[in-house]
Amino acid sequence: MKNFILYLICLIICLTGCGQSHTGDSSSVDTRRLTCLVLGYDSIICYTGISGQMQDIQRGKITDSVFVREIFRKIKSGGLSIVLKPGGGADMLSNFQEMVDLANKYDVSRPIVDSGDANEDKAFAFVTPEMVKTAMRGEKQPPLKLDLPRDQPDNSKALSGFPISLQLVILLSKDKEIYAYTGGDMRTGKKYTYQGIADLVKDRKSNKNFSVVIKPAKNATYKNTVDMLDVMTTEQIKHYALIDITTIEEAYLHQIYP
C-alpha cells in the first residue's frame, strides 16, 4: 500500500504553513530539538539531538496517550523545538495532521517540517518520498500516476479477460463522491459511500471472475483515489485496475453530482 500513499502524501505540503520548512540534512541543524518521524500506521519514532548522534530514541503509537503526553512533556521541559518528518506509510497524512494538532494542544511552538535524511534511512529505513521532497522545494508536481502492484499495466485492456457482466466500475468525483455500476450500463448504478463499496466488493470477491475498474474524474482528489485503493487492498480484491475515465462517464458524473 505504500506506493499508493506516496501520492496522497503530496497533500501534506499544505500543512507546511504550520512552521518552518527545511529540505537539507538534519545532521547540520540546531541540536535542541526533538525529531518525530511520522511513519504512518499510527506509528512514530522520536529522538533528540541531531540525526548523526541520536539520543533517547523512542518508538510508539499516536494513539497511545501516555506515550504522546511524555513526548510533549519532554519538549516543553527541555525547551526543545519539534521537527516533523513525513514517511510513506498508510494513513501518514492523517497521522501528520494529528501531530500538528497535538503540538497545538500542548502549546508547543510551531513545528518545523523537514524530510528524512541518510542517517534516519540507515537507522530506521525511514525515507521521505521523493514526491514530497519535490513539493517541499516548491517544484511543480508531476501528473497523478499511481504505481499499482499488478501483473499487467493499468490500461483499458488490463481486465479484458474478465466478463463485463461481473465487472464493477467505480467512478470517483471530487472528494467523497462515488458512483458505481455493474454490467457496462452506467444507468444501472447508484451512489455509494466508501463503506458501501467495501461491503459490496466483500460480498462479490469470492467469484473468481469478479473484477473492479476504478476511474477517477478530473476533479477527483488524490485522497479520494487513494482511499478507494485502500478499500481494494483491505478487502483483498485480487483483480482491479485504475484506468482513465471516459468522456461519457465524466459527463454522466456531472449530471449526478452537479
ROLUMMI-999552 format. One line per 2 residues: number of its first residue (from 0); their letters; for each residue x, y, z of C-alpha. Coordinates in steps of 0.05 Angstrom, whole numbers, plus 32768, in hexadecimal, padded with zeros to 4 digits. Layout:
REM ROLUMMI-999552
NUM = a = X Y Z | ...
//
This chain:
REM ROLUMMI-999552
0 = mk = 8000 8000 8000 | 803C 802D 8009
2 = nf = 803F 8041 7FBF | 7FF6 8056 7FC1
4 = il = 8002 8084 7FFB | 803D 80A8 7FDC
6 = yl = 800D 80D0 7FB2 | 7FE0 80E1 7FEB
8 = ic = 801C 80F9 8013 | 8024 8132 7FE2
10 = li = 7FE9 8151 8005 | 8014 8156 8043
12 = ic = 8035 8193 8025 | 7FF7 81BC 8033
14 = lt = 8009 81B2 807C | 804E 81D0 8077
16 = gc = 802F 8213 8089 | 802F 81F8 80D0
18 = gq = 8078 8209 80D5 | 80BC 8212 80B4
20 = sh = 80CF 81E1 807E | 8114 81C3 8071
22 = tg = 812C 8194 803B | 8174 8189 804F
24 = ds = 8198 8155 8078 | 817F 8159 80C0
26 = ss = 81C4 814A 80DC | 81D9 8192 80D1
28 = vd = 81A2 81B6 80F6 | 8193 81CC 813D
30 = tr = 819E 8194 8171 | 8168 81AD 81A0
32 = rl = 8131 8189 817D | 8105 814C 817F
34 = tc = 80FB 812B 813C | 80BC 8103 8130
36 = lv = 80BC 80D3 80F4 | 8074 80C9 80DF
38 = lg = 8074 8083 80C1 | 802A 8079 80B6
40 = yd = 8002 803F 80D3 | 7FFB 806C 8111
42 = si = 8045 8060 8120 | 807A 8094 8130
44 = ic = 80C4 8093 8142 | 80DF 80CC 816C
46 = yt = 8126 80DF 817F | 814A 811C 819A
48 = gi = 8188 813D 817E | 81A3 813A 8137
50 = sg = 8198 80FD 810B | 81E2 80ED 810A
52 = qm = 81E1 80E6 8156 | 819B 80D0 8168
54 = qd = 818A 80CE 81B2 | 8150 80B2 81DA
56 = iq = 8130 808E 819E | 80E8 807A 81AC
58 = rg = 80B5 8055 8183 | 806B 8059 818F
60 = ki = 8024 8064 8175 | 8000 80A5 816D
62 = td = 7FC4 8082 818C | 7FEC 8076 81CC
64 = sv = 7FDA 80B3 81F5 | 800E 80A4 822B
66 = fv = 8046 80A0 81F7 | 8030 80DF 81D4
68 = re = 8028 8106 8214 | 806E 80F3 8229
70 = if = 808A 8109 81E6 | 806C 814E 81EC
72 = rk = 807F 8153 8236 | 80C7 8148 8221
74 = ik = 80C1 817E 81EB | 80A4 81B1 821C
76 = sg = 80D2 81A2 8256 | 8110 81A1 822B
78 = gl = 80FF 81DF 8203 | 8105 81B6 81C3
80 = si = 80EB 81C4 817E | 80C4 818D 815B
82 = vl = 80D4 8175 8115 | 80A1 814B 80EF
84 = kp = 80B7 811F 80B5 | 8085 80FC 8087
86 = gg = 8091 80B3 8074 | 806C 8087 8043
88 = ga = 803E 805A 806B | 7FF3 8053 8069
90 = dm = 7FCB 808B 808C | 800A 80B6 808F
92 = ls = 7FE5 80F5 807C | 7FB2 80EF 80B4
94 = nf = 7FE9 80DB 80E4 | 8011 8119 80D1
96 = qe = 7FD4 8145 80DC | 7FCA 8124 8120
98 = mv = 8011 8136 8134 | 8006 817E 811E
100 = dl = 7FC5 8180 8146 | 7FE8 8162 8183
102 = an = 801F 8196 817F | 7FE9 81CC 8182
104 = ky = 7FC5 81A8 81BB | 8005 81A6 81E4
106 = dv = 8016 81EE 81D2 | 8056 81DB 81B0
108 = sr = 8076 820E 8181 | 8065 8205 8138
110 = pi = 8086 81C5 811E | 80BB 81C3 80E9
112 = vd = 80AC 8197 80AD | 80E7 8172 8090
114 = sg = 80F8 8135 8067 | 811C 80F6 807D
116 = da = 8167 80F3 8075 | 819C 80BE 8069
118 = ne = 81A7 80B0 80B3 | 815D 80A2 80BF
120 = dk = 815B 8076 8081 | 8195 804D 809B
122 = af = 817A 8048 80E2 | 8130 803C 80D4
124 = af = 8129 8033 8089 | 8102 8074 808C
126 = vt = 80FD 809A 804B | 80D3 80D7 8039
128 = pe = 80B5 80C9 7FF4 | 80D6 80F0 7FBC
130 = mv = 8093 810D 7FA7 | 808D 812E 7FEB
132 = kt = 80D4 8149 7FE8 | 80C4 8166 7FA3
134 = am = 8087 818A 7FBE | 80AE 81A3 7FFB
136 = rg = 80E0 81C3 7FCB | 80A6 81E7 7FAA
138 = ek = 80AF 81C2 7F68 | 8076 81AF 7F3A
140 = qp = 8055 816C 7F48 | 8051 8137 7F12
142 = pl = 800C 811E 7EFC | 7FEB 80EA 7F27
144 = kl = 8003 80A5 7F15 | 7FF9 806F 7F48
146 = dl = 802A 8035 7F49 | 7FFC 7FFA 7F52
148 = pr = 8019 7FB6 7F63 | 7FFB 7F8B 7F2E
150 = dq = 800F 7F59 7EF9 | 7FF8 7F85 7EBF
152 = pd = 7FFE 7FD0 7EB3 | 7FBF 7FF7 7EC2
154 = ns = 7F9D 8009 7E80 | 7F5A 7FFE 7E5E
156 = ka = 7F6D 7FB5 7E50 | 7F89 7FA4 7E94
158 = ls = 7F4B 7F7B 7EA7 | 7F36 7F67 7E61
160 = gf = 7F34 7F1E 7E75 | 7EFD 7F29 7EA8
162 = pi = 7EB3 7F2A 7E96 | 7E93 7F6F 7E93
164 = sl = 7E54 7F53 7EB3 | 7E7A 7F48 7EF5
166 = ql = 7EA7 7F85 7EF1 | 7E9C 7FBD 7F22
168 = vi = 7EAE 8002 7F08 | 7EBA 8037 7F3D
170 = ll = 7EB9 8080 7F28 | 7ED8 80B2 7F58
172 = sk = 7EC8 80FC 7F59 | 7EE0 8135 7F85
174 = dk = 7EF1 8122 7FCC | 7EBF 80EC 7FE2
176 = ei = 7E90 80E3 7FA8 | 7E8C 809A 7F91
178 = ya = 7E5F 807C 7F5C | 7E64 8033 7F47
180 = yt = 7E42 8005 7F16 | 7E47 7FBE 7EFC
182 = gg = 7E3D 7F9F 7EB8 | 7E54 7FD9 7E8D
184 = dm = 7E15 8003 7E94 | 7E20 8044 7EBB
186 = rt = 7DD6 804E 7EC5 | 7DD1 8011 7EF1
188 = gk = 7E01 802C 7F26 | 7DF8 8054 7F65
190 = ky = 7E1D 8080 7F96 | 7E47 8060 7FCC
192 = ty = 7E70 8070 8009 | 7EB4 8050 8014
194 = qg = 7E96 8020 8045 | 7E5F 800F 8013
196 = ia = 7E93 7FFE 7FDE | 7EBA 7FD5 8011
198 = dl = 7E7C 7FAD 8022 | 7E6C 7FA4 7FD9
200 = vk = 7EB0 7F8A 7FC3 | 7EB6 7F5E 8001
202 = dr = 7E75 7F3C 7FED | 7E8B 7F30 7FA5
204 = ks = 7ED5 7F20 7FAB | 7ECA 7ED5 7FB3
206 = nk = 7EB7 7ED2 7F6A | 7EF8 7EC5 7F44
208 = nf = 7EDE 7EED 7F08 | 7ED0 7F2B 7F31
210 = sv = 7EFA 7F69 7F20 | 7EFA 7FB3 7F31
212 = vi = 7F0A 7FEF 7F06 | 7F18 8030 7F29
214 = kp = 7F12 8070 7F00 | 7F21 80B3 7F21
216 = ak = 7F02 80F0 7F00 | 7F2E 812D 7EF3
218 = na = 7F13 814E 7F31 | 7F20 8111 7F5E
220 = ty = 7F52 811E 7F95 | 7F90 80F6 7FA5
222 = kn = 7F6F 80E2 7FE7 | 7F30 80CA 7FC5
224 = tv = 7F58 809D 7F97 | 7F87 8082 7FCB
226 = dm = 7F4F 8074 7FFC | 7F2D 804A 7FC7
228 = ld = 7F6D 8024 7FBA | 7F71 8019 8005
230 = vm = 7F2D 7FF8 8002 | 7F46 7FC8 7FCC
232 = tt = 7F83 7FB6 7FF6 | 7F5D 7FAF 8037
234 = eq = 7F28 7F83 8018 | 7F5E 7F5B 7FF3
236 = ik = 7F41 7F65 7FAE | 7F6F 7F40 7F7E
238 = hy = 7F58 7F5B 7F3B | 7F52 7FA7 7F35
240 = al = 7F6E 7FDE 7F0A | 7F73 802A 7F0C
242 = id = 7F66 8046 7EC6 | 7F50 8086 7EA5
244 = it = 7F07 809A 7EA8 | 7EE3 80A3 7E66
246 = ti = 7EC5 80E5 7E4F | 7E7F 80C6 7E53
248 = ee = 7E8A 80AE 7E9A | 7EA4 80F0 7EB1
250 = ay = 7E69 8115 7E92 | 7E3A 80E4 7EB5
252 = lh = 7E5D 80F2 7EF8 | 7E52 813C 7EEE
254 = qi = 7E07 812E 7EE7 | 7E06 8105 7F27
256 = yp = 7E32 8134 7F4F | 7E25 8179 7F32
//
